[in-house]
Amino acid sequence: MNSSLKKKAVFVWSGGKDSALALYQVLQDPSYQVTHLLTTINLQFNRVSMHGVRTSLLLQQAQALQLPLIQVWVPENPSMAEYENVMATAFYPLKEMGVSVAVYGDIFLDDLRAYREQHMQQMGLQAIFPLWKIPTSTLLQQFINLKFKAILVCLNAKYFPETYAGIEIDDYFLKNLPAGVDPCGENGEYHSFVYDGPIFSNPIPFTQGEIVLRTYEPPQDPLNTESTSPVYDRSFWFIDLK
């Protein structure tokens, strides 16, 4: 397809496996031209929201993906109005540049999808979901088969012990998931950091550091913190990557 006929898209990037696989899919689609990545950053900690990954590693991901990155700074527990104002400030300039589509890696949380579609529609943008309703075991196996490389960086303490922090996502992990854990962690059971794969120009170097347990107050807006799931808990293991 002629590049002038492609819809310009911004990819809402978390740095984790679902984002990487969704980006891989949309980059194969001749209907779209991904022009930017956009990531929400926890203003208090200067890290990727929920994943807890340093922005320095996020920037290296963007460089390896050869896409410009827009960082959206979000307070620790924003109200719905605060969150939407911050996001609008990021999205409207993109719209003026011709971007008409926002791409998300969500898989099956219907209420979250409905919110994203409504939010984008209010700004005159279309939201698309390349992984939508594909079985999560299929998606994770595809992720592994494509030779993506990722480790666990944020773990719901209800399901995972500390020892899982920093382990690789591979066939062994898929076959030995703790009981009740969705293969892709779509209910917020875990988050990951992708450091290599077919869409990266080079692997991201990092070292594993301290593992900490953090407990959070219930968020004001669950849609903004991926807590729409009935299994949402407040305590998470984080591993610091440098």
Buried (B, 14 or more C-beta within 10 A) or exposed (E): EEEEEBBBBBBBBBBBBBBBBBBBBBBEBEEBBBBBBBBBBBBEBEBBBBBBBBBEBBBBBBBBBEBEBBBBBBBBBBEEEBBBEBBEEBBBEBBEEEBBBBBBBBBBBEEBBEBBBEBBEEBEBEBBBBBBEBEBEEBBBBBBEEEBBBBBBBBBBBBBEEEBBBBEBBEEBBEEBBEEBBBBBBBBBBBBBBBBBEBBEEEBEBEEEEBEEEEBEEBBBBBBBBBBBEBBBBEBBBBBBE
